[in-house]
Amino acid sequence: MSLRFLIVNTDYEPFLARLYAENPGLEMRPFEQQYEARMATCFGVADFYSRNLRALGHEAADIIYNAPFMQYAWARENGLIARTQADPRQIATMTAEHLAAILQARVRLFKPDIIINLAMEQVTSDVLNPVKPFVRLMVGQHAAPLTMAMRDLSAYDLLLSSIPGYVDGFRRLGKPAEYFRLGFESTLLDRVDIPSDRPVDVAFVGQFTGGHKGGTELFNALADRGFAMNLHGFGYDGLSDRAREFFKGPLFGLEMYRLYSRARVVLNRHIDIAGSHANNMRLYEATGMGALLLTDRKDNLHELFAPGREVVAYESAEHCAELLRHFLDSESERAHIAAAGQERTLREHTYRHRMAELAQMVQEYTATADKAASPPLRESVAPHHVIEIRAESTRQDFERLRNLAGRERFGDYCVKFNGLTIYCYDLLSFYMAAKDIFLQRIYDFETDNPRPVIIDGGGHIGLFSLYVAQRYPDARITIFEPDGKSLELLHKNLRANNIMATVVDAGLHKSDATLDFTADHSDGGSLYGGAGDTKVRVVPLSRYIEGEINFLKLNIEGAESEVITEIADRLHLVKELVIEYHGFPETGQSLHRILAVLAAAGFRYMIHDFDSLTNPATKPPFKMTAQTRFFLLIYAKRILSPERAGDEPGTMEDGRPSTRCVEATYNAGCEPVSRTFGYDRGTPIDRVYIERFLAENASAIRGVVLEVGDDQYSRKYGSRTTRVDVLSAAASETATLVGDLATGRNIPRDAYDCIVLTQTLQMIYDVKAALRTAAEALKPGGTLLLTASGISQISRYDMDRWGEYWRFTDKSLRMLVEEVFPEGSVSVQAYGNVAAAKAFLDGVPAEQLSNEVLAHNDPDYQVLLAARASKAAVPVGNHAAKPAVVSGEPRDSVAATPAPSSGGGRPRVVIEHPLILLYHRVADDPVDAQLLAVSPENFDAHMAELAAYLRVVPLPTLVEEIRHGQYMPDTVAVTFDDGYADNLTKALPILKAHNIPATVFVTSRMVGSDREFWWDALEQALLVNSVLPPSLALTCGSQRLFWSLADPAQRLKCYDDICSILRDRPADQIDPVVDMILAWAAVPLIGRMSKRPLTLSQLRCLADSPLIEIGAHTQTHTRLRILSVRDQFAEVVGCKRQLEALTGQPVNLLSYPFGSAGDFTDETRQLVASEGFTAALANTQGHVSPPVDLYAVSRLLVRNWTGDVFARWLRDPDKSQLEGRTLAQRPRRIIAAMTCQRPAENVLEDVVESLT
């Protein structure tokens, strides 16, 4: 679906000033000229969004909101402003109202479906809301510090950020939000001349202060250690005298990219708000330009790049200096990592990738989301009763409120005092709360932090937050309130007093839930007691405590014990707190639990009965009964050391609460959240890890698969399965095989291409026997995918039925598996971290953990272990394929063993590194001028040889193994190029007979054509055609070429010469020449059936086979080197999209036409990597041995050799010798075929083949 996007952005004022200063008169030129001049600088994201959206088939335009000259030119040209000469000084001072009006006019004229606002801090909801009815989706994107101007998010339907904390924060505010990364514009590589050497050692472009932890310390430290640097940016005041010598002022756009292209190392440092998350633009800009990126270490960096292999991460200034010295002294290592980083960026992190993700995302939101803006908070239509209290309020002034409340407690009131305007509904509740907060100051606290972090749990109508905001105007306040009426007034009071705060529409409790709530439309709404007349959302407070909290206030009507216990392990981050304790008979006595948790966390506390009028039962003479309800204040300050277990005071090494704190927490309630791993609440955490592992290894789930219990994972991840057996210890509806892994009962041998064994091993006492059975059940070259528990609950269901015996570590699992599988074919992965482990033990579902937490793996907290093990292609000492056995009865071999050529079996094939075989056609072709055809008889012998002696894997599996550094010996993959019809009619039946997978690379524009490939058409005209004129003359450019055709040798020379000429021409120049030669030779344009490419139905039939993967081979089979980058893009990406549309399947692999090293360029490789291909194959003869460039993978051409010759070739370490002999024999063989070929095509064969 094509969409229309308007991209709204702003520019730095210094950049705009420089742009117009460097282009005199630009300010009075037409809009288009100003726009082009601006975008030519490539500053910021320039037109990277719009140009890539257009390349994906959408419409897109940009508006630079704060560029007054550009805005004025557009308005003048579109009739919004009279066409008179304006004074540039007047244009430069256009008001915000003018700029907003022009943006709104552009929206109405352009009529975008989607607005993407990249300047939320300047282009606010006030500007966007008037045009919101005209668009389908309003999207905001932000990854900079938040500002007061952004407090109103009402205009947005979707918010994007590369900072996960912002995403979570926006969602907490009730706004749909998604994580969205930045990227690199790959066309910059065409705009910047990259020198062969890199004369700049170290470069940095960015801020030196302003939200960057440590300010200028890094650069000062590097300068002190003698490093020469190119430093560019703003805010250099903190630089030392030595460091200032390297400061060269700001750089914008192309200037920055030119610097990166000349730099050996680019330094990167994240802004503080990024937290532990790598997210900034420099990650992609520096790597994209081919420099080595030296960046500060972040928890998720490994998700973007491989640290140490594609980028380098430092821990401190000292560590940065050490790394910098090392890589400046080790040029080859530096260049290798930089090249790998650039390859990764071009493969995964370009703006083309990002815009495809963005387009998909907004399409889903436009299809499913309600586009209507959220209704504003309801204003009372009735006039408010305004009550004013003088500034120096006393108790007597507040008593007047009490008297008024006695006469008419409920109504629409507006109370003004202390410079505040406060709306309320219950005047009595307002009186009691305002008196306590503003007069008695029960929540008062002192802090040296001018921007204290405050949590207001139970915010009611916002009185405490108003008090805090008056005392600390820059306070960062988060308010929790579940009651609808109170929320309405809370928002109204924040707006009326211009206070920015984060409001969470929820109550606080021990976990996410929806609970009964009794609302009294006052300040006493509670989860406990009462009628429970409504449902409210509750959330755990721990999720919102991510850093130091200066003050925590809890007034949550009976839930304080659950909440304080839930945040016990976060209390070390809270400096001071006040809890209003509610002694409700229905909640039991929990005061002692709260105090125990506080003491364990190092708080000194006091308990105070703050108002005898509120709590008369707490004043003497005491008259407490079992039903007495009372209220107390607990005031606590963290000034003591946390208590260690055994009541010995002390501080943990990291300053966090000791075991005692956790002990107190869990003594408060020994029941887990869930005893079924969180199934009853969502997705168990270990299931997330299991599915991540299986997704990463999905290419191995192919062919005949065995899964335990059911076939859910084989169906979900195994797109190439031919059969799935379900194993169970007892008969069931889902079981297709009843057997026992421990004893091997009923488990067939050599039967499966893959076994999926999830969460089963720990239920089997004889683990080693079970692994041996699994290994025996695999075919040679098959794969075992298993998962097992590390840190986990006991599964009571399993324990009570057949037992649960084991927990594993990565070391123990590796040792167990390696005893059964050959060393080097086993990989083990541990998933989990301390947060995931604690949550999993408690039965908290995965939905309650952030993606960041789930993505982080800590080897000291292993929740789930996963292993991948591959069986050797042929067991050592057994050179022939074993017969499969079920229950002791032999059955037909999966891959037939070829008969020995002479007495006894052939020697075992020993291939140190994998190889990829390249075929084109399977056909009997006596002429075969390009040596592309292998006869069906010979091809069958080749496949039999492979099946008997080697591990044959799908190409995607081999690519994944290479990506993980696994180079399995005796491994081979089979490929076909071009997409001939005989790949289906002749090759596929033979592949099926031997159960061998193959990848077929298809030339997309030839699908369904009645023509032959041009080299075949020339063959028919010049070599097959029996009667020709005596000579041929062609004009190629300025050359007049002539060939005598008197004998077969001369005709072959003519054919070879013309093929050589046309090979360097694009398709639109080849076709006219071929058509002319066919007409000259009196040969029909319609091709022979035996040489035709696949039809559409044949392509789909081929793609539907579980043995076949479809790959791209460009649109027209043109030599890519001769094309511009733009035309290469059309060839490569156009082919990918066409084939995906025709087959309905993803196309992730590419084969270069012709494929020698001179047929594609580095730009080609970068393009292919940037467009989502996982690998690209060349025709550079060789094995797949490390290091491997995944975008120029070597293959070996296979010719029409007999089975015996092919077998010897496989075993020959020098495979080039046979290829050389074959090429040397080509002329003699072709000439012999020309002299004795049949006079015409076998018409019957053509008819049969066409029907097939």
C-alpha positions, 0 to 999 in steps of 0.5 A: 500500500502506497502512503503519503508522508510529510516529514517535519523537522527543524535545523540548528540555528547556527547551521541555518545561519552558515547555510545562508552565509555561504550561499549569498542571495539564497534567501530570496531564491525559489523554494525548490532551490533553497530546499535542494541547497539545504538537502545537499549539505546532508546535515542531520537526517536531511532528506534521508527519510523522504528519499528512502520512502520514495524509493519504497514506492511511497510519496514523501515531502519534507518541511524544515519548520524553523527555516523562515526563508524557505517557509516564506518562499513556499508560502509566497509561491503558493499564494499565501503571501502577496508576491511582493519583494520582502525585506529579508530582515522581516522574513528572518523574524517571522513569528511562531504563529506565522510558521505554524500557519504555513505548516498547517497550509502545507498539510492541507495542500499536500494531504499526507496520510502520515505526519512524522514529526522529528522536532517534537520539542519545537513543533508542539501539539498546539501546532499539530492539533489543528491539522490532526483531522486531515491525517490518518496518523500523527507520529512523533519521534524523539531521542533527545532530552525532554522539554517542558514544551513536550508535556502535551502529547495529545496530537500523537497517535504513535511515538517512536524513540531509540531510547527504550526508557522513553518508549516505556515512559510514553506507554505509561502515559497511555500513548502507543510507542515503539522502539525505532533505531536511527541509521546511515544513508548509504548514498553518502558513499557516492557523494564523498571521495574516500581516500585510499589512506586515512590521514586523521588518527582520531576524530570526534564530532558532537557535544562536549558538555550538556548531558554527557556524563563526565563532560570533557574528561575523556578528551582531556585524558586522551590529550594528556596521553599525547593523542592528536585528535580532530575535535568538532562541536560545541561547548568546549569550555571544559576542555583543557588547554592541551585538548583545546589545541585539537578543537576545530569548531562545528562540522555539519553534514558532508563535512562531518562525513568527509572527516569520518572517511579520512579518520582511522578511529572515530570516538563516540560517547552517548548522552546521559539519557541513553542510560545503558542503551546504545542508540545514537547516530554516530554508531552508524555514521562512523561505521558506515563511512568505514572508520573504526568506531570506538564507543562507550560500552552499552548493554545492548551494543551486541545487538547492533554490532559484534563488539571486538569484531565490528566495533570496539567498546571502552569502559573508561577514559583509561581503557579508551586510551589503551584501546586507541593506542593498540589500534593505531599501532595495529593498522591491519586489525583496525582496518579489519574491524572497521571493514566488518563494522561498515559491512554490518551497517550497510547490511542492517542499519541503512535508512532504507532498512529503517524506512521499510520498518517505519512504513510497515509499522505505520501501515499496521497502525493505520489499519488497526488503530483508532485515529480519533484524538483522545478526548480532552479531560472534561471541563465542567460546564457549570460555573465554578464556585471560586474561593480565595484564601489570602497568601498568608494562610492560617488555620483560621482561614482553612477553618472557613473552608471547613465551615463551607464544606459543612454546608455544601461539601460536594460541587464544582469548586475553584480554590485560589491561594498561594498563587495556585488555582486548584479545582476540587469536587469534595471541599471537605477532603480538600480542606483536610488534605490542603491543611496537612500539606500546605499548613502543617507541611506533613510531606516537607523535605529538604534536598540539595538537588535542584531537580529532585525526583519525586514519586507521588503514590496516590496523587488524588487531585495533585495537592502534594505535587503542587506543593513540591512544584512550588518549592522545587520548580524543576522537580521531576514528578511522577504521579500515580492515581487510579480514580477517574474523577480524581484523575480528571481534576489532577490533569486540570490542576496541573494545566492550570498551574503550568506544572509538568509531571508524569501522570500514570493512570493506575494504582500501585500494587505488587504486580500488574493487575486489574483489581476491584476499586471502591471510589468515593469521589473523594480522597478515600477510594480504596482497593480494600473494603467497600463495594468494589464498584469499579475496576482499576489498573494497578502496576508495580512501583519497582518498574518506575524506580530506575535511579535515585529517588529524592522523595517517595510519598505513599498514600495508597489506602491500604496497599502500602505493605504490598508496595513497600515489600515489592520495592524492597530491593529498590529501596537503596535508591530512595533517600527519604519517604513518607507512608500514610499507614492505613490500619484497615481491619480487612487488610490485617496487621502489616505495620511490622512488615513495613518497618522490617523492610525499612530497617533492613534497607538502612532507614531510620523511621518515626511513627506519628499520629498527625491529626487527632481530628482525623484519627480520634481512636489513636489518642488517649483514652484509647478505645480500639476494637477489632473494627477500628480504622486508623491512620498513621504517618511513617516518616523514614530517611535512609541514613543507616547502613543496611542490615546484614543477615544475622542483624549485624549492621553493614553495607554491601560492597555495591551499596545495595541492601543486604540479604536481610532486606530480601529476607524481610521481603520474602518473609512477608509472603512466601507464596510466588506470584505463580506456581506454573511459571507464569502460564496463568498470567502470560508467557513464561520467561523461559518460553521467550528464550526457547523461541529466540533460540529456535528462531535463530536456528530455524534453518536447521528445522527442515526435512524429516523432523522429530519433536517431543510432545507436539509439533508446535515449534516445527510448524512455527519455525520449520518452513521446509519440513517434509514430515514431523513425527511427534514423540511421546512416552505414552499413546496420545492424540498428538503422538505419531511415535510412542517411544523412550529416549532413555532406552531407545525403544521404538526410536528409528536410527538415521531417520531425522534431519532435525530433532527438536528437544525442548525442556525434556532432558531434565525429565530423563534420569539417564541423560547420557543414554537419551542423548545417545539415542537422539544422536543415533536417530539423526541422519548423517549431517542432521541437527539436534536442537535442545533446551534445558533448565538452569535456574527454574522452579520445579515443574510439579506437574512433571515431578508428580508424573515421571519426575524432574531430575536435573538442572544444567549449566552451560559447562555441564551441558556442553560436556554432556553433548560433546561426549555424544557429538563430534567436537567442533559441531556443538554450540551452547548458549545460556540465556537469562540474567538476575532480573529474569531469574528472580522474575521466573522463580516468582512466576512473573510472566515475560510481559512484565519485563522490558525487552531490554531485560529479556535481551541481556544475558549474564553468564552467572544467572543462567535461566535457560540453556540451549545447545545445537549439535550436528551429527557427522556426515559419515561416522568415522570408520563407516564409509557407506550409508547405514540402513535405517532401523526401526525396532530392529527391522532394517528398512530402505536407506535414506540415501542410496550408496552408489556401487563401487567403481571397482572392487570395494567401496570408495575411500571416504571423502575428506573436505576440510572446509565446506564447499558450494556446488554450482549447477545450471541445467540438468539436460542432455545437450550435445552442443552445450556451448557454455558447458552449463548442462549436466545429463540427468544420468550424471546428475543422479550419480553426483547426488548419490555420491553426495548423499552417501559420503557428505553432509549436504545442507541447505544453503541458508543453513550453511550461511548461518553456520558461517555467520557463527564461525562454524566451518563443518568439515565434509559439508556441501550445499547445492545451487543452480543459477539462471532458472531453467525449466529443467531445474523443475522437470529434471533436477527436482525428481533426482534431488527428491530421490536422494533427499538433497536440498538445493537453492535455485537462483532465478533471473526474474524477468525471464520467468514465463518468457518464451525466449531463450537466454541470449547465449542460448539464442546465439548458440541456436543461431550460430552453432545449431543452425545447419545452414548459415550465410558464409559470413557475418558483419556487425557494427559495435560502436565505431567498430565494424566486425567481420567473421567468416563462417566457413567451418564449425571452428570459425562459427565457434570463434564467432559465437565466443567473440560475440558472447564476449562483446555482449557480456559487457553490455546491459540488457537493453543493448544485448536484445537488439543485437541478438534479435538482429542475428536471429533474423539474419540466421532465419531462426525464430525469436521463440525459443526451444522448449528444452532451453526455456526458463521457468514459467510462473507456475513452474517457479511456484511449484519449485518454490513450494518444494521443501527441498528448494530455496529460491534466490535472486539472480538479478532481473536481466542477468546483466554484469553488475560492474558495468551498471551505475549504483542506481541501475544495480539497485534496480537489478538486485532489489527489483529481482528480490521484490519480483520473486517474493511477489511471485512465490509469496516467500522471502528471498534472502540470497543472491547470486551474481550474474557471471560471478567472477571477481571482476563482475561486481564491485565493492559498491555492489556488495555494499548495496546487497548487504544494505538491502537485507540479503543474508549472503551473496554468492560469486563464481570465484572457484574455491572452498568456503574457508575462513575468513569468508566475505558473506557477500562474495562467497566462493563456489565450485562449478560442476561440469557434465562429468560421470559419477566416477570422475565426479567422485575423484574430483571430490576427493582431489585437493586440487580441483582446478586441474579437472576444470582446466582439462574440461575447458581445454576439451571444449572446442573439440567437443562442440565442433564434434557435436556440430558435425553430427547433431540431429537435424531438428529438435525432437518435437515429441520431447518438446511437447511432452516437456511443455505439458509437464 
